[in-house]
Amino acid sequence: MATTDVIYGINGPVVTVKNTRSFSMMEMVYVGSSRLVGEIIGINDKLTTIQVYEETTGLRPGDPVYGTGTPMNVLLGPGIIDNIFDGIERPLKAIEETSGSFISRGSQVSSLDTDRYWNVRIKVKAGDMLSPGMIYATCPETAIIEHRMMVPPGLSGKVVSTEPNGKYRLMDTIVTLEDESGEKHELSLCQKWPIKTARPCKTRLPATVPLITGQRVIDTMFPISKGGTAAIPGGFGTGKTMTQHQLAKWCDADIIVYVGCGERGNEMSQVLDEFSELIDPKSGRPMTDRTVLIANTSNMPVAAREASIYTGLTLAEYYRDMGYHVAIMADSTSRWAEALREISGRLEEMPAEEGFPAYLPSRLSQFYERAGRVETLCGSEGSVTIIGAVSPQGSDFSEPVTQNTKRFTRCFWALDKSLAYARHYPAINWMDSYSEYFTDLDPWFRDNLGEDFIRYRNKITAILHEESSLMEIVKLIGSDVLPDDQKLIIETAKAIRVGFLQQNAFHSDDTFVPLEKQKLMMKAILHLYSKAQHIIAAAIPISRIEELGLFESLAKMKYDIPNSKPELFDKLIADIDTALGTLTN
Amino acid sequence: MILDYVGVKEINGSLIVLDDVDNASNEEMVDIRLENGTYRHGRIVQIEGKRVVIQVFEGTNSISLDNTRTRLKAHPMELSLAPEIMGRVFNGVGTPIDGLGPVYAKKKADVNGTPMNPVSRIYPRNYINTGISTIDTLTTLIRGQKLPIFSGSGMKHNELAVQLVRQAKISDGEDNRFGIVFAAMGVKNDVADYFRRSFDESGVLSRVVMFLNLANDPIIERTLTPRCALTAAEYLAFECNMHVLVIMTDMTSYAEALREFSSSKGEIPGRKGFPGYLYSDLASLYERAGMVKGSKGSVTQIPILTMPNDDITHPVPDLTGYITEGQIVLDRQLEGQGFYPPVSVLPSLSRLMKDGIGEGYTRADHQPLANQLFAAYARVQDARSLASVIGEEELSPVDKKYMQFGKLFEQYFVNQGFGENRTIEQSLDLGWKLLSTLPRSELDRVDDKLLDMYYITDPEQLVFDTMDTGSSDNS
């Protein structure tokens, strides 16, 4: 396109062009002679407004603006996994090679490595009819992930020719397709997709399979389904990032997309360090073999921060379409919302609540609605689970981002400052949190873990609620005046809190706990509780039970009983019986 | 071709507007010459065709619509850098004010810096021994970290910062490559003087670079002060391979300067009138801490901020807490009881601590001990609130133990002398001694093996005296 379009005004990351009709809404453009990436966000007959994804220092009126004719899109193909990108899918490792430790502007590097050869197996032959989403070739992307090349949505036809199996680069044509009108399309190893459009699927499936995380408070108390949405709100220092890291490490999704949106640089380097050292217990391979990182740290340009969430989501959907279960961790969605507010302010839009633009709720809902468990176009099952951290201003959950997120997510894991102060991690408050997936997931738990699991969970929840109301009294008059049966509830609740809900992420066994062990832990706690109830009913004071040290052994069972030896729980329960037996005899 | 533009179109606060300007570029520097021959400096902040908005650093006093000549300098705001900046004193925009003449620049760098590539960062793991029990044990400072001090007006944050500077020691003994960059933003004259004197007394003055924007200096300069300081710090760290500790005080004044500037630009305000981009702006400062591959140096930041009305949910401490890797919170009540440093242990946190302590760094029992101290002290707060309702006498025996633990903890662990430098072993052992005043069954965050090693059963040894508050004053 001719470069008759030039910059007129500059205000922070917002650039305007006067009197032009050559751009369309959301089109990706290059700004200035160093070709900074930007996007068209507003058009009227006088002014076209561009948000630039890089620092605008040094731009001047009269510098050229180049259109690309396509919306902001990402390149999808093998090489995404085990990579780290910035908010607009530029590979940070490649940028480091070209521009050193500090990111310079206008870096022109391809998103994916175009020189690398992939070991491709062709899955179709000449004469086959292909429809959108069908797999025409595969290649091993990492040791555990097979990359499946799919016909892009909107394209179908007959295979005219294929290349033989062998080694190909990203842009090499491997299959040629002829559509109904006789036009030929060359299919390579990659495709492009606009980040703000959801990729299509055949049907959405109900949320009936849990995402197993190995975190007791989540799996047992507030479970999330595959394809579900969850929000983790919490003030600073309450452990949002730690919780997200734990989920990224241990949840049973096939692929993790970790979006560091406006967060700390040192945290991203920690993720890089840790994930390459950690071995996934299921595959025996480093965690990085199933992880994509998107790092847009808080000092990187604000407009790219807004895009990073969509980039991550599009990558996740792409792998979902191949038939994988993908979980996306967005840390933190508040920074994304603030990026919206910042850009909205530059555009001088009318602000709604706390300066946030009026379209904040609709953007949030569009984002979370891209989650789901689906039947893909090629007929397999895949899912995208979204887990978004929320950083409420001043730890106040009534602020707009938290409130609106609450409306569009079905799990709410509220992090609590006072728990975090006492170093009770994960600091998920069991009174304020909720999960709407209970009823959807109950059949699964029933089939896989038996009726008992749900019964135990309900009992545990009931005890915690009872404790909370008793604590109101204790706060006023102290625990000494309570009758023994209520003291027992307080002691049991303490064992639940310390022994069950609190989980040590740095302990080799406790960092991930299988569902079976979670169930047995609950069983042990409730066993002691019901036995002790009988003893107290027989007018034996609770202090004598406390002296036996049973509650302490419950608090330490998470360390004492290894994950691999659930049979030790039988011994624990037998020990409880013998110890209590000495009281009644 | 360099052109002078005569006169201005509009003046609003610290902003002036020029018309018919050709070839202006965003963030470009300008010189403004007044009729009386004095110069002011400014920066372009917004361009709309030929209309250009300029921010004047020294303020717009006595500028009229036609008594100025403005010249575009064709480069963004830059700082002259050379290893010789050590020991020098600059104003808020990097002009020397110590009368020793200009810096002969080896390099000029844009004060805005460029974002560090997350892939190039080295994850910080080396701890800095500060000799202060609460910080070393419970909120360990790590080299390359940004750990702010949340304080309030009138509290002893300056003393704490000075003690940190004086005592900070890196475990591997590379002290000769240690430097300090001090940025004062809107602080009082005597505070800046206190810092200068303290640096002098402890013999580090020749290793300090000072950027001073005092309370009565122009606010636009204030918005550039931390940027200049961090540019100098990055230069010393990444090009001269030094370990640089950056102390920035007071971040609240900085944010208020930003608010003043933003409102004069007519921007839409966010919370408490601060601009919507306050988070991004603060992040662009704090994120300049760290270490990069290929350089032996590091930038460690200790920003100090005073919480207006001691309110930790005020936007400045709130957003700072979201960006920095933890915080050290000072407490007025502890200060009132005469304890120094008045570190409020529970809300204080160091996020990088977990990977820089333990076996091979400090001692294997460090993390479990810290967890147990936090848990126990949290329990003390519950006992205290209960005692305030029903009276201390009515508490259960365990709660009474906690009350006693709380008192001892504050008096002997939190409290320490201004000149007292405790080793990490002293601090950790003191922690165990304090925990031993509680029944062993209460210590549920540590495993039995550690308890066997460290739990003191002999009541004779549980006597606390002045030995523990440090008569070993070595200042």
Chai-1 contact restraints between the chains, C-beta under 6 A:
chainA,res_idxA,chainB,res_idxB,connection_type,confidence,min_distance_angstrom,max_distance_angstrom,comment,restraint_id
A,Y8,B,G49,contact,1.0,0.0,6.0,A-B,restraint_1
A,G9,B,I47,contact,1.0,0.0,6.0,A-B,restraint_2
A,G9,B,E48,contact,1.0,0.0,6.0,A-B,restraint_3
A,I10,B,N26,contact,1.0,0.0,6.0,A-B,restraint_4
A,I10,B,I47,contact,1.0,0.0,6.0,A-B,restraint_5
A,N11,B,Q46,contact,1.0,0.0,6.0,A-B,restraint_6
A,T56,B,N26,contact,1.0,0.0,6.0,A-B,restraint_7
A,T57,B,N26,contact,1.0,0.0,6.0,A-B,restraint_8
A,T57,B,E27,contact,1.0,0.0,6.0,A-B,restraint_9
A,T57,B,P76,contact,1.0,0.0,6.0,A-B,restraint_10
A,G58,B,S25,contact,1.0,0.0,6.0,A-B,restraint_11
A,L59,B,N26,contact,1.0,0.0,6.0,A-B,restraint_12
A,R60,B,S25,contact,1.0,0.0,6.0,A-B,restraint_13
A,P61,B,I47,contact,1.0,0.0,6.0,A-B,restraint_14
A,I84,B,V119,contact,1.0,0.0,6.0,A-B,restraint_15
A,L92,B,N117,contact,1.0,0.0,6.0,A-B,restraint_16
A,L92,B,V119,contact,1.0,0.0,6.0,A-B,restraint_17
A,K93,B,V119,contact,1.0,0.0,6.0,A-B,restraint_18
A,E96,B,N117,contact,1.0,0.0,6.0,A-B,restraint_19
A,E96,B,V119,contact,1.0,0.0,6.0,A-B,restraint_20
A,E96,B,S120,contact,1.0,0.0,6.0,A-B,restraint_21
A,S101,B,N117,contact,1.0,0.0,6.0,A-B,restraint_22
A,S101,B,S120,contact,1.0,0.0,6.0,A-B,restraint_23
A,S101,B,V292,contact,1.0,0.0,6.0,A-B,restraint_24
A,F102,B,T114,contact,1.0,0.0,6.0,A-B,restraint_25
A,F102,B,M116,contact,1.0,0.0,6.0,A-B,restraint_26
A,I103,B,T114,contact,1.0,0.0,6.0,A-B,restraint_27
A,I103,B,P115,contact,1.0,0.0,6.0,A-B,restraint_28
A,I103,B,N117,contact,1.0,0.0,6.0,A-B,restraint_29
A,F236,B,G321,contact,1.0,0.0,6.0,A-B,restraint_30
A,F236,B,Y322,contact,1.0,0.0,6.0,A-B,restraint_31
A,G237,B,L349,contact,1.0,0.0,6.0,A-B,restraint_32
A,G265,B,M116,contact,1.0,0.0,6.0,A-B,restraint_33
A,G265,B,P118,contact,1.0,0.0,6.0,A-B,restraint_34
A,G265,B,R121,contact,1.0,0.0,6.0,A-B,restraint_35
A,G265,B,E287,contact,1.0,0.0,6.0,A-B,restraint_36
A,M268,B,P118,contact,1.0,0.0,6.0,A-B,restraint_37
A,S269,B,P118,contact,1.0,0.0,6.0,A-B,restraint_38
A,S269,B,R121,contact,1.0,0.0,6.0,A-B,restraint_39
A,S269,B,Y123,contact,1.0,0.0,6.0,A-B,restraint_40
A,Q270,B,Y123,contact,1.0,0.0,6.0,A-B,restraint_41
A,D273,B,Y123,contact,1.0,0.0,6.0,A-B,restraint_42
A,A295,B,P118,contact,1.0,0.0,6.0,A-B,restraint_43
A,T297,B,P118,contact,1.0,0.0,6.0,A-B,restraint_44
A,S298,B,A283,contact,1.0,0.0,6.0,A-B,restraint_45
A,S298,B,E287,contact,1.0,0.0,6.0,A-B,restraint_46
A,S298,B,I323,contact,1.0,0.0,6.0,A-B,restraint_47
A,N299,B,P115,contact,1.0,0.0,6.0,A-B,restraint_48
A,N299,B,A283,contact,1.0,0.0,6.0,A-B,restraint_49
A,N299,B,S284,contact,1.0,0.0,6.0,A-B,restraint_50
A,N299,B,E287,contact,1.0,0.0,6.0,A-B,restraint_51
A,M300,B,P115,contact,1.0,0.0,6.0,A-B,restraint_52
A,V302,B,S280,contact,1.0,0.0,6.0,A-B,restraint_53
A,E338,B,Y279,contact,1.0,0.0,6.0,A-B,restraint_54
A,R341,B,G276,contact,1.0,0.0,6.0,A-B,restraint_55
A,E342,B,G276,contact,1.0,0.0,6.0,A-B,restraint_56
A,E342,B,Y277,contact,1.0,0.0,6.0,A-B,restraint_57
A,G345,B,I268,contact,1.0,0.0,6.0,A-B,restraint_58
A,G345,B,G276,contact,1.0,0.0,6.0,A-B,restraint_59
A,P351,B,I268,contact,1.0,0.0,6.0,A-B,restraint_60
A,G355,B,G270,contact,1.0,0.0,6.0,A-B,restraint_61
A,G355,B,G276,contact,1.0,0.0,6.0,A-B,restraint_62
A,S391,B,Y322,contact,1.0,0.0,6.0,A-B,restraint_63
A,Q393,B,D318,contact,1.0,0.0,6.0,A-B,restraint_64
A,G394,B,T313,contact,1.0,0.0,6.0,A-B,restraint_65
A,G394,B,D318,contact,1.0,0.0,6.0,A-B,restraint_66
A,Y421,B,L346,contact,1.0,0.0,6.0,A-B,restraint_67
A,Y421,B,A378,contact,1.0,0.0,6.0,A-B,restraint_68
A,A422,B,A375,contact,1.0,0.0,6.0,A-B,restraint_69
A,A422,B,A378,contact,1.0,0.0,6.0,A-B,restraint_70
A,R423,B,N371,contact,1.0,0.0,6.0,A-B,restraint_71
A,R423,B,F374,contact,1.0,0.0,6.0,A-B,restraint_72
A,R423,B,A375,contact,1.0,0.0,6.0,A-B,restraint_73
A,G478,B,L386,contact,1.0,0.0,6.0,A-B,restraint_74
A,G478,B,I390,contact,1.0,0.0,6.0,A-B,restraint_75
A,G478,B,E394,contact,1.0,0.0,6.0,A-B,restraint_76
A,D480,B,S396,contact,1.0,0.0,6.0,A-B,restraint_77
A,V498,B,D444,contact,1.0,0.0,6.0,A-B,restraint_78
A,E552,B,S441,contact,1.0,0.0,6.0,A-B,restraint_79
A,A555,B,D444,contact,1.0,0.0,6.0,A-B,restraint_80
